[in-house]
Amino acid sequence: MTANGRTTPAPAPGCALCATPGDFGHRDPAVPRSGLCPACIAAAKPTRDGLEQAVVIVAGQSLAAAEALSLATATPEQLAYHLGTVKRSLRAVLQLLAPVEEAGR
């Protein structure tokens, strides 16, 4: 309730993946598709957990490739490519850890 006695509408929780407004049930981390709208389920979109795992796997592969590069024999193009790849992988992992701002802020 507000100071003037009116109630403020609570925002609908929406889809846990695409933020479509509506009530799609409780988000249960043990159930991969819980909290998703029917469109996301029908499209077989990956869940946030699946996306996070994919980002970590790709980042690990990029880091392994960069570690395998011999700095003594690498060409400038190879160094630039691997440094760019490691930078993008690190950015992707850090974005997973960044707080997600609510819509409308």
N, C-alpha and C positions, 0 to 999 in steps of 0.2 A: 504494500500500500504506500501511496505517496502522502505528502503532508496534507493535501487537500481532501483526502479520503478516497481517492480513486485508486483503482488497482491498475498496475501496469501489466500488459500482456507479456507472458514469458515467451521467449523465442522458442520456436520448435527446434528440436534437436537436429533434424535432418539426416541425410545420408552420411555415414561416416567417411565415405570416399569422395563423393562429388558435391556434397553439401546441398543437395536438392531438399527443399523444405518438406517436412512431413515427419511422421512418427514411424520409424521402421524397426522398432524394437530396441532392446538393450544391446549394447556392444559388449560381447563376451570374447576376450582374447583367445579362449579355447575353441571357439567356433569361428572358422575363418570368414564366413560370409554374414555373420550377425551384424545388424545395424546398417546394412546396405539396402539401397532402394532396388526395386525389381529390375530397373534398367541396367544397373551395374551388375546385378547377378546374371541377367540374361546375356550381357556382353562379356561375361567371364573376365571382368577387369581384375587385375591383381589387387590383393589387399595391401594395406600399408605395411604390414609385416613382410609380405612378399617383396614389395618394392625396397624396403630397407635391406633385406637380405641380398637382393640383386646389386644394390649400390655397394655394399660391403664386399661382395665377391669381385665385382669389376675393379674396385679400388685396390683390392689385394693383388689381383692379376697385374694391374698397371705398376704397382710398386715392385712386384717380383721381376717384371721385365726391366724396370729401371735399375734394380739392384744387379741384374745380370749383365748390364752394359759395362764394358771395360772403358773406363774414362781415358786411359792412356791411348787407346786406338780408335775411339769414337770420333766420327766426323762432327763438325758443328751442327749439321742438320739432324743427326741422330741425337745429340745432346738437347737441342731445342725441342725436338719431338717428345723425348722422354720427360723433360722438365715440364712441358705443357701438359702432358698426360697425367703426371703426378699432381700438378696443380689442380686440374679439373677433378681428379679423384678425391683429393683432400677437400675441395670446396663442396663436392657432393656429400661427403661424409659429415662435414660440419653443418650443412643444411639440415641433415637429419636430426642433429642435436639442438638446432636453433628453436627457440619457442615459436609456436604457431600463433599468429595474431588472429583474434576473432574477426569475422566479417563485420563490416560496418564501423570499424574503429578508425 
